[in-house]
Amino acid sequence: MKLQNTSTQLHVVRALEVLIVAGFAVMCTPSGAAPAMNSPTGAHAMKTAARTPVETRISSLHTRLQITSAQESLWLPVAQIMRDNANTMQTLLHARNDGASHMSATDDLHSYGQIAEAHADGIKKLTPAFESLYNSMSDVQKHNADQIFRSEGHHVGRKS
């Protein structure tokens, strides 16, 4: 059973990776949305957020794609969708892991189905926002985006 859970967890982790790869966002938030940096709570919240895998990925992609200041406004909805998708997946993964020891086979399938549905819903929300950003990109940026999507593991049939 432990091996089966590990295998299932690997599939779920890969689904989460796909969401992260698909999401392009910026580290900034809309004006007024972030805590004040001059408060100890605000500074701590920003340091904690900067350490999350989603925020690390966002920062890396922003740099690699050379997002311009004119494109920043197109990043904001993408960033929020990416964060929302990651939060949804984290919640589902925690619930699945917490219940794994007492799940029946059908419970396991239902749980995995919820994760798959959340992934599909997340991609459906992300696609139009990313498409707007992609359409604003220069040819060089589009080429970079295309290479990132091709090389980072979300194509069906990719060998591990």
CNS distance restraints for C-alpha pairs under 8 A (distance, minus, plus):
assign (resid   1 and name CA) (resid   5 and name CA) 6.24 0.50 0.50
assign (resid   2 and name CA) (resid   6 and name CA) 6.16 0.50 0.50
assign (resid   3 and name CA) (resid   7 and name CA) 6.15 0.50 0.50
assign (resid   4 and name CA) (resid   8 and name CA) 6.10 0.50 0.50
assign (resid   5 and name CA) (resid   9 and name CA) 5.89 0.50 0.50
assign (resid   5 and name CA) (resid 100 and name CA) 7.80 0.50 0.50
assign (resid   6 and name CA) (resid  10 and name CA) 6.15 0.50 0.50
assign (resid   7 and name CA) (resid  11 and name CA) 6.48 0.50 0.50
assign (resid   8 and name CA) (resid  12 and name CA) 6.26 0.50 0.50
assign (resid   9 and name CA) (resid  13 and name CA) 5.97 0.50 0.50
assign (resid  10 and name CA) (resid  14 and name CA) 6.11 0.50 0.50
assign (resid  11 and name CA) (resid  15 and name CA) 6.26 0.50 0.50
assign (resid  12 and name CA) (resid  16 and name CA) 6.25 0.50 0.50
assign (resid  12 and name CA) (resid  93 and name CA) 7.77 0.50 0.50
assign (resid  12 and name CA) (resid 112 and name CA) 8.00 0.50 0.50
assign (resid  12 and name CA) (resid 115 and name CA) 7.54 0.50 0.50
assign (resid  13 and name CA) (resid  17 and name CA) 6.12 0.50 0.50
assign (resid  14 and name CA) (resid  18 and name CA) 6.20 0.50 0.50
assign (resid  15 and name CA) (resid  19 and name CA) 6.57 0.50 0.50
assign (resid  15 and name CA) (resid 116 and name CA) 7.83 0.50 0.50
assign (resid  15 and name CA) (resid 119 and name CA) 6.93 0.50 0.50
assign (resid  16 and name CA) (resid  20 and name CA) 6.37 0.50 0.50
assign (resid  16 and name CA) (resid  86 and name CA) 7.25 0.50 0.50
assign (resid  16 and name CA) (resid  89 and name CA) 6.82 0.50 0.50
assign (resid  16 and name CA) (resid 119 and name CA) 7.67 0.50 0.50
assign (resid  17 and name CA) (resid  21 and name CA) 6.01 0.50 0.50
assign (resid  18 and name CA) (resid  22 and name CA) 5.93 0.50 0.50
assign (resid  18 and name CA) (resid 153 and name CA) 7.23 0.50 0.50
assign (resid  18 and name CA) (resid 154 and name CA) 5.63 0.50 0.50
assign (resid  19 and name CA) (resid  23 and name CA) 6.08 0.50 0.50
assign (resid  19 and name CA) (resid  82 and name CA) 7.23 0.50 0.50
assign (resid  19 and name CA) (resid  85 and name CA) 7.20 0.50 0.50
assign (resid  19 and name CA) (resid  86 and name CA) 7.27 0.50 0.50
assign (resid  19 and name CA) (resid 119 and name CA) 7.07 0.50 0.50
assign (resid  19 and name CA) (resid 122 and name CA) 7.43 0.50 0.50
assign (resid  19 and name CA) (resid 123 and name CA) 7.15 0.50 0.50
assign (resid  20 and name CA) (resid  24 and name CA) 7.94 0.50 0.50
assign (resid  20 and name CA) (resid  54 and name CA) 6.51 0.50 0.50
assign (resid  20 and name CA) (resid  57 and name CA) 7.05 0.50 0.50
assign (resid  20 and name CA) (resid  82 and name CA) 6.99 0.50 0.50
assign (resid  20 and name CA) (resid  86 and name CA) 7.46 0.50 0.50
assign (resid  21 and name CA) (resid  57 and name CA) 7.84 0.50 0.50
assign (resid  21 and name CA) (resid 149 and name CA) 7.22 0.50 0.50
assign (resid  21 and name CA) (resid 152 and name CA) 6.92 0.50 0.50
assign (resid  21 and name CA) (resid 154 and name CA) 7.90 0.50 0.50
assign (resid  22 and name CA) (resid 123 and name CA) 7.73 0.50 0.50
assign (resid  22 and name CA) (resid 126 and name CA) 7.83 0.50 0.50
assign (resid  22 and name CA) (resid 149 and name CA) 7.34 0.50 0.50
assign (resid  23 and name CA) (resid  58 and name CA) 7.59 0.50 0.50
assign (resid  23 and name CA) (resid  78 and name CA) 6.62 0.50 0.50
assign (resid  23 and name CA) (resid  79 and name CA) 7.04 0.50 0.50
assign (resid  23 and name CA) (resid  81 and name CA) 7.78 0.50 0.50
assign (resid  23 and name CA) (resid  82 and name CA) 5.18 0.50 0.50
assign (resid  23 and name CA) (resid 126 and name CA) 6.98 0.50 0.50
assign (resid  23 and name CA) (resid 130 and name CA) 7.63 0.50 0.50
assign (resid  24 and name CA) (resid  58 and name CA) 5.93 0.50 0.50
assign (resid  24 and name CA) (resid  61 and name CA) 6.37 0.50 0.50
assign (resid  24 and name CA) (resid  62 and name CA) 7.08 0.50 0.50
assign (resid  24 and name CA) (resid  75 and name CA) 6.92 0.50 0.50
assign (resid  24 and name CA) (resid  78 and name CA) 6.09 0.50 0.50
assign (resid  24 and name CA) (resid  79 and name CA) 6.25 0.50 0.50
assign (resid  24 and name CA) (resid  82 and name CA) 7.26 0.50 0.50
assign (resid  24 and name CA) (resid 130 and name CA) 7.21 0.50 0.50
assign (resid  25 and name CA) (resid  58 and name CA) 5.21 0.50 0.50
assign (resid  25 and name CA) (resid  59 and name CA) 7.66 0.50 0.50
assign (resid  25 and name CA) (resid  61 and name CA) 7.67 0.50 0.50
assign (resid  25 and name CA) (resid  62 and name CA) 6.79 0.50 0.50
assign (resid  25 and name CA) (resid  75 and name CA) 4.93 0.50 0.50
assign (resid  25 and name CA) (resid  76 and name CA) 6.38 0.50 0.50
assign (resid  25 and name CA) (resid  77 and name CA) 7.85 0.50 0.50
assign (resid  25 and name CA) (resid  78 and name CA) 5.38 0.50 0.50
assign (resid  25 and name CA) (resid  79 and name CA) 3.77 0.50 0.50
assign (resid  25 and name CA) (resid  80 and name CA) 7.55 0.50 0.50
assign (resid  25 and name CA) (resid  82 and name CA) 7.18 0.50 0.50
assign (resid  26 and name CA) (resid  58 and name CA) 5.84 0.50 0.50
assign (resid  26 and name CA) (resid  59 and name CA) 6.42 0.50 0.50
assign (resid  26 and name CA) (resid  62 and name CA) 6.29 0.50 0.50
assign (resid  26 and name CA) (resid  72 and name CA) 7.32 0.50 0.50
assign (resid  26 and name CA) (resid  75 and name CA) 5.84 0.50 0.50
assign (resid  26 and name CA) (resid  76 and name CA) 6.57 0.50 0.50
assign (resid  26 and name CA) (resid  79 and name CA) 5.91 0.50 0.50
assign (resid  27 and name CA) (resid  55 and name CA) 6.73 0.50 0.50
assign (resid  27 and name CA) (resid  58 and name CA) 6.68 0.50 0.50
assign (resid  27 and name CA) (resid  59 and name CA) 6.22 0.50 0.50
assign (resid  27 and name CA) (resid  79 and name CA) 7.95 0.50 0.50
assign (resid  28 and name CA) (resid  76 and name CA) 7.79 0.50 0.50
assign (resid  29 and name CA) (resid  33 and name CA) 6.05 0.50 0.50
assign (resid  29 and name CA) (resid  34 and name CA) 6.36 0.50 0.50
assign (resid  29 and name CA) (resid  76 and name CA) 6.85 0.50 0.50
assign (resid  30 and name CA) (resid  34 and name CA) 7.61 0.50 0.50
assign (resid  30 and name CA) (resid  76 and name CA) 7.26 0.50 0.50
assign (resid  34 and name CA) (resid  42 and name CA) 7.57 0.50 0.50
assign (resid  35 and name CA) (resid  39 and name CA) 7.87 0.50 0.50
assign (resid  35 and name CA) (resid  41 and name CA) 7.59 0.50 0.50
assign (resid  35 and name CA) (resid  42 and name CA) 4.51 0.50 0.50
assign (resid  35 and name CA) (resid  43 and name CA) 7.66 0.50 0.50
assign (resid  35 and name CA) (resid  45 and name CA) 7.49 0.50 0.50
assign (resid  35 and name CA) (resid  46 and name CA) 7.85 0.50 0.50
assign (resid  36 and name CA) (resid  42 and name CA) 5.13 0.50 0.50
assign (resid  36 and name CA) (resid  43 and name CA) 7.36 0.50 0.50
assign (resid  37 and name CA) (resid  41 and name CA) 7.99 0.50 0.50
assign (resid  37 and name CA) (resid  42 and name CA) 4.92 0.50 0.50
assign (resid  37 and name CA) (resid  43 and name CA) 4.86 0.50 0.50
assign (resid  37 and name CA) (resid  46 and name CA) 7.84 0.50 0.50
assign (resid  38 and name CA) (resid  42 and name CA) 6.95 0.50 0.50
assign (resid  38 and name CA) (resid  43 and name CA) 6.82 0.50 0.50
assign (resid  39 and name CA) (resid  43 and name CA) 6.25 0.50 0.50
assign (resid  40 and name CA) (resid  44 and name CA) 6.11 0.50 0.50
assign (resid  41 and name CA) (resid  45 and name CA) 6.09 0.50 0.50
assign (resid  42 and name CA) (resid  46 and name CA) 6.24 0.50 0.50
assign (resid  43 and name CA) (resid  47 and name CA) 6.23 0.50 0.50
assign (resid  44 and name CA) (resid  48 and name CA) 6.08 0.50 0.50
assign (resid  45 and name CA) (resid  49 and name CA) 6.08 0.50 0.50
assign (resid  46 and name CA) (resid  50 and name CA) 6.08 0.50 0.50
assign (resid  47 and name CA) (resid  51 and name CA) 6.62 0.50 0.50
assign (resid  48 and name CA) (resid  52 and name CA) 6.94 0.50 0.50
assign (resid  49 and name CA) (resid  55 and name CA) 6.52 0.50 0.50
assign (resid  50 and name CA) (resid  55 and name CA) 5.52 0.50 0.50
assign (resid  50 and name CA) (resid  56 and name CA) 6.50 0.50 0.50
assign (resid  51 and name CA) (resid  55 and name CA) 6.71 0.50 0.50
assign (resid  51 and name CA) (resid  56 and name CA) 6.48 0.50 0.50
assign (resid  52 and name CA) (resid  56 and name CA) 6.17 0.50 0.50
assign (resid  53 and name CA) (resid  57 and name CA) 6.02 0.50 0.50
assign (resid  54 and name CA) (resid  58 and name CA) 6.08 0.50 0.50
assign (resid  54 and name CA) (resid  82 and name CA) 7.89 0.50 0.50
assign (resid  54 and name CA) (resid  83 and name CA) 6.99 0.50 0.50
assign (resid  54 and name CA) (resid  86 and name CA) 7.26 0.50 0.50
assign (resid  55 and name CA) (resid  59 and name CA) 6.16 0.50 0.50
assign (resid  56 and name CA) (resid  60 and name CA) 6.25 0.50 0.50
assign (resid  57 and name CA) (resid  61 and name CA) 6.13 0.50 0.50
assign (resid  58 and name CA) (resid  62 and name CA) 6.05 0.50 0.50
assign (resid  58 and name CA) (resid  79 and name CA) 7.69 0.50 0.50
assign (resid  59 and name CA) (resid  63 and name CA) 6.33 0.50 0.50
assign (resid  60 and name CA) (resid  64 and name CA) 6.12 0.50 0.50
assign (resid  61 and name CA) (resid  65 and name CA) 5.88 0.50 0.50
assign (resid  62 and name CA) (resid  66 and name CA) 6.09 0.50 0.50
assign (resid  62 and name CA) (resid  67 and name CA) 5.75 0.50 0.50
assign (resid  63 and name CA) (resid  67 and name CA) 6.91 0.50 0.50
assign (resid  64 and name CA) (resid 144 and name CA) 7.50 0.50 0.50
assign (resid  65 and name CA) (resid 141 and name CA) 5.52 0.50 0.50
assign (resid  65 and name CA) (resid 144 and name CA) 6.15 0.50 0.50
assign (resid  65 and name CA) (resid 145 and name CA) 6.64 0.50 0.50
assign (resid  66 and name CA) (resid 141 and name CA) 6.88 0.50 0.50
assign (resid  67 and name CA) (resid  71 and name CA) 6.12 0.50 0.50
assign (resid  67 and name CA) (resid  72 and name CA) 6.97 0.50 0.50
assign (resid  67 and name CA) (resid 141 and name CA) 7.96 0.50 0.50
assign (resid  68 and name CA) (resid  72 and name CA) 6.52 0.50 0.50
assign (resid  71 and name CA) (resid  75 and name CA) 6.67 0.50 0.50
assign (resid  71 and name CA) (resid 133 and name CA) 7.00 0.50 0.50
assign (resid  71 and name CA) (resid 136 and name CA) 7.13 0.50 0.50
assign (resid  72 and name CA) (resid  76 and name CA) 6.69 0.50 0.50
assign (resid  73 and name CA) (resid  77 and name CA) 7.83 0.50 0.50
assign (resid  74 and name CA) (resid  78 and name CA) 7.08 0.50 0.50
assign (resid  74 and name CA) (resid 129 and name CA) 7.47 0.50 0.50
assign (resid  74 and name CA) (resid 132 and name CA) 6.91 0.50 0.50
assign (resid  74 and name CA) (resid 133 and name CA) 5.40 0.50 0.50
assign (resid  75 and name CA) (resid  79 and name CA) 5.85 0.50 0.50
assign (resid  75 and name CA) (resid 130 and name CA) 7.97 0.50 0.50
assign (resid  75 and name CA) (resid 133 and name CA) 6.82 0.50 0.50
assign (resid  76 and name CA) (resid  80 and name CA) 6.28 0.50 0.50
assign (resid  77 and name CA) (resid  81 and name CA) 6.17 0.50 0.50
assign (resid  77 and name CA) (resid 129 and name CA) 6.46 0.50 0.50
assign (resid  78 and name CA) (resid  82 and name CA) 6.06 0.50 0.50
assign (resid  78 and name CA) (resid 126 and name CA) 6.38 0.50 0.50
assign (resid  78 and name CA) (resid 129 and name CA) 5.52 0.50 0.50
assign (resid  78 and name CA) (resid 130 and name CA) 6.12 0.50 0.50
assign (resid  79 and name CA) (resid  83 and name CA) 6.17 0.50 0.50
assign (resid  80 and name CA) (resid  84 and name CA) 6.01 0.50 0.50
assign (resid  81 and name CA) (resid  85 and name CA) 5.95 0.50 0.50
assign (resid  81 and name CA) (resid 122 and name CA) 7.54 0.50 0.50
assign (resid  81 and name CA) (resid 125 and name CA) 6.98 0.50 0.50
assign (resid  81 and name CA) (resid 126 and name CA) 6.13 0.50 0.50
assign (resid  82 and name CA) (resid  86 and name CA) 6.16 0.50 0.50
assign (resid  82 and name CA) (resid 122 and name CA) 7.94 0.50 0.50
assign (resid  82 and name CA) (resid 126 and name CA) 7.16 0.50 0.50
assign (resid  83 and name CA) (resid  87 and name CA) 6.15 0.50 0.50
assign (resid  84 and name CA) (resid  88 and name CA) 6.14 0.50 0.50
assign (resid  85 and name CA) (resid  89 and name CA) 6.17 0.50 0.50
assign (resid  85 and name CA) (resid 118 and name CA) 7.78 0.50 0.50
assign (resid  85 and name CA) (resid 119 and name CA) 7.64 0.50 0.50
assign (resid  85 and name CA) (resid 122 and name CA) 5.57 0.50 0.50
assign (resid  86 and name CA) (resid  90 and name CA) 6.04 0.50 0.50
assign (resid  87 and name CA) (resid  91 and name CA) 6.16 0.50 0.50
assign (resid  88 and name CA) (resid  92 and name CA) 6.30 0.50 0.50
assign (resid  88 and name CA) (resid 118 and name CA) 7.27 0.50 0.50
assign (resid  89 and name CA) (resid  93 and name CA) 5.96 0.50 0.50
assign (resid  89 and name CA) (resid 115 and name CA) 6.79 0.50 0.50
assign (resid  89 and name CA) (resid 118 and name CA) 7.03 0.50 0.50
assign (resid  89 and name CA) (resid 119 and name CA) 7.54 0.50 0.50
assign (resid  90 and name CA) (resid  94 and name CA) 6.03 0.50 0.50
assign (resid  91 and name CA) (resid  95 and name CA) 6.23 0.50 0.50
assign (resid  92 and name CA) (resid  96 and name CA) 6.07 0.50 0.50
assign (resid  92 and name CA) (resid 111 and name CA) 7.94 0.50 0.50
assign (resid  92 and name CA) (resid 114 and name CA) 7.58 0.50 0.50
assign (resid  92 and name CA) (resid 115 and name CA) 6.41 0.50 0.50
assign (resid  93 and name CA) (resid  97 and name CA) 6.03 0.50 0.50
assign (resid  93 and name CA) (resid 115 and name CA) 7.63 0.50 0.50
assign (resid  94 and name CA) (resid  98 and name CA) 5.93 0.50 0.50
assign (resid  95 and name CA) (resid  99 and name CA) 6.21 0.50 0.50
assign (resid  96 and name CA) (resid 100 and name CA) 5.84 0.50 0.50
assign (resid  96 and name CA) (resid 111 and name CA) 6.34 0.50 0.50
assign (resid  99 and name CA) (resid 103 and name CA) 6.05 0.50 0.50
assign (resid 100 and name CA) (resid 108 and name CA) 7.60 0.50 0.50
assign (resid 103 and name CA) (resid 107 and name CA) 5.31 0.50 0.50
assign (resid 103 and name CA) (resid 108 and name CA) 5.83 0.50 0.50
assign (resid 104 and name CA) (resid 108 and name CA) 6.12 0.50 0.50
assign (resid 105 and name CA) (resid 109 and name CA) 6.36 0.50 0.50
assign (resid 106 and name CA) (resid 110 and name CA) 6.14 0.50 0.50
assign (resid 107 and name CA) (resid 111 and name CA) 6.07 0.50 0.50
assign (resid 108 and name CA) (resid 112 and name CA) 6.15 0.50 0.50
assign (resid 109 and name CA) (resid 113 and name CA) 5.96 0.50 0.50
assign (resid 110 and name CA) (resid 114 and name CA) 6.24 0.50 0.50
assign (resid 111 and name CA) (resid 115 and name CA) 6.50 0.50 0.50
assign (resid 112 and name CA) (resid 116 and name CA) 6.21 0.50 0.50
assign (resid 113 and name CA) (resid 117 and name CA) 6.04 0.50 0.50
assign (resid 114 and name CA) (resid 118 and name CA) 6.07 0.50 0.50
assign (resid 115 and name CA) (resid 119 and name CA) 6.14 0.50 0.50
assign (resid 116 and name CA) (resid 120 and name CA) 6.24 0.50 0.50
assign (resid 117 and name CA) (resid 121 and name CA) 6.01 0.50 0.50
assign (resid 118 and name CA) (resid 122 and name CA) 5.94 0.50 0.50
assign (resid 119 and name CA) (resid 123 and name CA) 6.28 0.50 0.50
assign (resid 120 and name CA) (resid 124 and name CA) 6.22 0.50 0.50
assign (resid 121 and name CA) (resid 125 and name CA) 6.28 0.50 0.50
assign (resid 122 and name CA) (resid 126 and name CA) 6.06 0.50 0.50
assign (resid 123 and name CA) (resid 127 and name CA) 5.88 0.50 0.50
assign (resid 124 and name CA) (resid 128 and name CA) 7.55 0.50 0.50
assign (resid 125 and name CA) (resid 129 and name CA) 7.34 0.50 0.50
assign (resid 126 and name CA) (resid 130 and name CA) 6.03 0.50 0.50
assign (resid 127 and name CA) (resid 131 and name CA) 5.88 0.50 0.50
assign (resid 128 and name CA) (resid 132 and name CA) 6.36 0.50 0.50
assign (resid 129 and name CA) (resid 133 and name CA) 6.67 0.50 0.50
assign (resid 130 and name CA) (resid 134 and name CA) 5.99 0.50 0.50
assign (resid 131 and name CA) (resid 135 and name CA) 6.01 0.50 0.50
assign (resid 132 and name CA) (resid 136 and name CA) 6.56 0.50 0.50
assign (resid 133 and name CA) (resid 137 and name CA) 6.63 0.50 0.50
assign (resid 134 and name CA) (resid 142 and name CA) 6.56 0.50 0.50
assign (resid 137 and name CA) (resid 141 and name CA) 5.52 0.50 0.50
assign (resid 137 and name CA) (resid 142 and name CA) 5.87 0.50 0.50
assign (resid 138 and name CA) (resid 142 and name CA) 6.16 0.50 0.50
assign (resid 139 and name CA) (resid 143 and name CA) 6.08 0.50 0.50
assign (resid 140 and name CA) (resid 144 and name CA) 6.26 0.50 0.50
assign (resid 141 and name CA) (resid 145 and name CA) 6.15 0.50 0.50
assign (resid 142 and name CA) (resid 146 and name CA) 6.03 0.50 0.50
assign (resid 143 and name CA) (resid 147 and name CA) 6.16 0.50 0.50
assign (resid 144 and name CA) (resid 148 and name CA) 6.15 0.50 0.50
assign (resid 145 and name CA) (resid 149 and name CA) 6.20 0.50 0.50
assign (resid 146 and name CA) (resid 150 and name CA) 6.12 0.50 0.50
assign (resid 147 and name CA) (resid 151 and name CA) 5.98 0.50 0.50
assign (resid 148 and name CA) (resid 152 and name CA) 5.91 0.50 0.50
assign (resid 149 and name CA) (resid 153 and name CA) 7.42 0.50 0.50
assign (resid 149 and name CA) (resid 154 and name CA) 7.14 0.50 0.50
assign (resid 150 and name CA) (resid 154 and name CA) 7.54 0.50 0.50
assign (resid 150 and name CA) (resid 155 and name CA) 7.27 0.50 0.50
assign (resid 153 and name CA) (resid 158 and name CA) 6.71 0.50 0.50
assign (resid 154 and name CA) (resid 158 and name CA) 7.62 0.50 0.50
